[in-house]
Amino acid sequence: MTTRTTQTVARFSSPFLLPGFDAPQPAGDYRIDQDEELIEVFSRLAWRRVGAFIHLPAISATGSTQQMVPINPADLDAALEKDKQP
C-alpha cells in the first residue's frame, strides 16, 4: 500500500492544550505531520489519513530536546478554532 506524509504548520496565538498533554503548550508555530494511505474508490484515487503528529516544542523555541507526539486531527482542528475566537 502506498503512503505519504504531508507537512503543515499550525499557528497558535494563545497557549493551547490537547487531550493527552500534561501541560499547555505556548503560543507559536508548530510543525504537523499527517500520514495518509492511498485508497481506490470506484476507479478513483483518494488519500485516507491514518495518523497525525505534532512536533514539540514550537518551531521558534530553542532547545535540544524535540519530540513528535501523536494527536487526533479533530482535537487539533478544535484547538485551532478555539484559538481564533476572541
C-alpha positions in Angstrom: 0.0 0.0 0.0 1.3 3.5 -0.9 1.7 6.0 1.9 2.7 9.6 2.1 3.4 12.2 4.8 2.3 15.8 4.4 3.7 18.6 6.5 1.9 21.7 7.5 2.3 24.4 10.2 -0.3 25.2 12.8 -0.2 28.7 14.2 -1.5 29.3 17.8 -1.8 32.9 19.0 -2.5 31.7 22.6 -1.4 28.8 24.7 -3.3 25.6 24.0 -3.9 22.2 25.5 -4.6 19.0 23.5 -6.0 15.8 25.1 -3.2 13.7 26.5 -0.8 16.6 27.0 0.5 17.1 30.5 0.6 20.9 30.3 -0.5 23.7 28.0 1.9 24.5 25.1 2.9 28.1 24.5 1.7 30.1 21.5 3.7 29.7 18.4 4.0 27.8 15.1 4.1 24.0 15.3 5.0 21.6 12.6 2.3 19.0 11.9 2.9 15.7 10.0 -0.1 13.8 8.6 0.4 10.2 7.4 -2.0 9.1 4.7 -2.5 5.9 2.7 -3.7 5.6 -0.9 -7.1 4.0 -1.4 -9.0 3.3 -4.6 -12.7 4.2 -4.7 -14.7 3.4 -7.8 -11.7 3.8 -10.1 -10.6 7.0 -8.4 -7.7 7.6 -6.1 -8.1 9.1 -2.7 -6.0 9.6 0.4 -7.1 8.5 3.9 -5.5 10.0 7.0 -4.1 7.2 9.2 -2.1 9.3 11.7 -1.1 12.8 12.7 1.8 14.1 14.8 2.8 17.4 16.3 6.4 18.4 16.7 7.2 19.9 20.1 8.4 22.4 21.0 7.3 25.2 18.7 9.4 26.0 15.6 10.8 29.2 17.2 11.7 27.6 20.5 15.3 27.0 21.4 16.4 23.8 23.0 17.9 20.5 22.1 15.0 18.3 23.1 12.4 17.7 20.5 9.6 15.2 20.3 7.0 14.1 17.8 3.7 13.4 19.6 0.7 11.6 18.1 -2.5 13.6 18.1 -6.1 13.3 17.0 -6.6 15.6 14.0 -10.1 16.5 15.2 -8.7 17.7 18.5 -6.1 19.8 16.6 -8.8 21.3 14.5 -10.9 22.1 17.6 -8.0 23.8 19.3 -7.2 25.9 16.2 -10.9 27.0 16.0 -10.9 27.9 19.7 -7.6 29.9 19.2 -9.3 32.0 16.5 -12.1 33.1 18.9 -11.7 36.5 20.6 
